[in-house]
Amino acid sequence: MIEKKRQKRVVLFTSPTCHWCSVAKRHFKKNDIKFREIDITKDPKAAKDCENHGCRGVPVVLVGSRWICGFDQKKIDKELGIQ
């Protein structure tokens, strides 16, 4: 029996009016990637965390312990092992 590799934890930091945040969510859903969404407009601590990791805007994707600023599909897919 082939064991499915466990997915890394994915957190998506978003804001309600962000176009690229919607693109990121669609991408994750299309690829069956489970993720937790945090709206930085409602969570100032999360916004500060993003800023402390060099990200000044959304979306910000946290894959495991790797912070990715913006929707950089190539980096995100590489971190998640999506071909």
DAGIGI-V975478 format. One record per helix or strand. SS is the DSSP state (A for helix, B for strand). FROM is the first residue (numbers start at 1). TO is the last residue. If there is no record, write none. Layout:
# DAGIGI-V975478
ss=SS from=FROM to=TO
ss=SS from=FROM to=TO
This chain:
# DAGIGI-V975478
ss=B from=10 to=14
ss=A from=19 to=30
ss=B from=36 to=39
ss=A from=44 to=52
ss=B from=60 to=63
ss=B from=66 to=69
ss=A from=73 to=80
